[in-house]
Amino acid sequence: MSDFKLGSVEIGSSGLDAFFESTPEIITPVTSVRVASLQQLDPFQRISSDTLIHKSTQDLWTLRREGEDLFIDRHFQEGVPVKG
């Protein structure tokens, strides 16, 4: 504790002020998800051997296999999800 210097402690704002002071981050949409459980596929309806459609949003997804892992990939066109 001999190295502790009170002057090095930074005190910032909290709450909404801190939120608005921060630099906004660009959020990229999720395009690929590893399927860890079959329950993850429950919100989807299979419409072909490798194509899924999300039941509530009607977004198109592709089912693919890499080795022993399953992945679902969301379809986008110009940054907007493709609807089925």
C-alpha positions as CSV (number, residue, x, y, z in Angstrom):
1,M,0.0,0.0,0.0
2,S,3.0,2.3,0.1
3,D,2.6,2.9,-3.7
4,F,-0.9,4.2,-3.4
5,K,-1.3,7.8,-4.7
6,L,-4.7,9.5,-4.3
7,G,-4.0,11.8,-7.2
8,S,-3.9,8.8,-9.6
9,V,-7.5,7.8,-8.8
10,E,-9.8,8.9,-11.7
11,I,-13.3,9.8,-10.9
12,G,-15.8,9.9,-13.7
13,S,-19.4,10.5,-14.1
14,S,-22.0,7.8,-13.7
15,G,-25.5,7.0,-14.8
16,L,-26.8,8.6,-18.0
17,D,-24.1,11.2,-18.2
18,A,-21.4,8.5,-18.5
19,F,-23.6,6.8,-21.2
20,F,-23.8,10.0,-23.3
21,E,-20.1,10.9,-22.8
22,S,-18.9,7.6,-24.2
23,T,-18.1,7.1,-27.9
24,P,-20.9,5.1,-29.6
25,E,-19.8,1.8,-31.0
26,I,-21.0,0.4,-34.3
27,I,-23.1,-2.7,-33.7
28,T,-22.7,-5.3,-36.4
29,P,-25.5,-7.8,-36.8
30,V,-24.9,-11.4,-36.0
31,T,-24.5,-13.3,-39.2
32,S,-23.4,-16.8,-38.0
33,V,-24.3,-18.7,-34.8
34,R,-22.8,-22.0,-33.7
35,V,-25.7,-24.4,-32.7
36,A,-24.9,-25.9,-29.3
37,S,-28.3,-27.4,-28.8
38,L,-31.3,-28.5,-30.9
39,Q,-33.4,-26.1,-28.7
40,Q,-31.7,-23.2,-30.5
41,L,-33.4,-24.4,-33.7
42,D,-36.9,-24.3,-32.2
43,P,-37.7,-20.8,-33.4
44,F,-37.0,-21.9,-37.0
45,Q,-38.9,-23.8,-39.6
46,R,-37.0,-25.8,-42.1
47,I,-38.1,-25.0,-45.7
48,S,-35.4,-27.0,-47.6
49,S,-32.4,-29.2,-46.8
50,D,-30.2,-26.3,-45.8
51,T,-32.6,-23.3,-45.5
52,L,-34.4,-22.2,-42.4
53,I,-36.9,-19.4,-41.8
54,H,-37.3,-17.7,-38.4
55,K,-40.9,-18.1,-37.4
56,S,-41.5,-14.7,-35.8
57,T,-39.2,-12.4,-37.9
58,Q,-39.4,-14.3,-41.3
59,D,-35.6,-13.9,-41.7
60,L,-33.8,-16.4,-44.0
61,W,-31.0,-18.5,-42.5
62,T,-28.8,-21.3,-43.9
63,L,-27.9,-24.4,-41.9
64,R,-24.3,-25.6,-42.5
65,R,-21.9,-28.1,-41.0
66,E,-18.2,-27.5,-40.3
67,G,-16.6,-30.7,-39.1
68,E,-18.8,-31.9,-36.3
69,D,-20.3,-28.5,-35.5
70,L,-23.5,-27.0,-36.9
71,F,-23.9,-23.3,-37.7
72,I,-26.8,-21.2,-38.9
73,D,-26.0,-18.1,-41.0
74,R,-28.4,-15.2,-41.4
75,H,-28.9,-13.8,-44.9
76,F,-28.3,-10.1,-45.4
77,Q,-28.7,-7.9,-48.5
78,E,-27.2,-4.4,-48.2
79,G,-27.2,-4.7,-44.4
80,V,-30.9,-5.6,-44.1
81,P,-32.0,-9.2,-43.2
82,V,-33.5,-11.0,-46.2
83,K,-37.2,-12.0,-45.5
84,G,-38.7,-15.3,-46.6
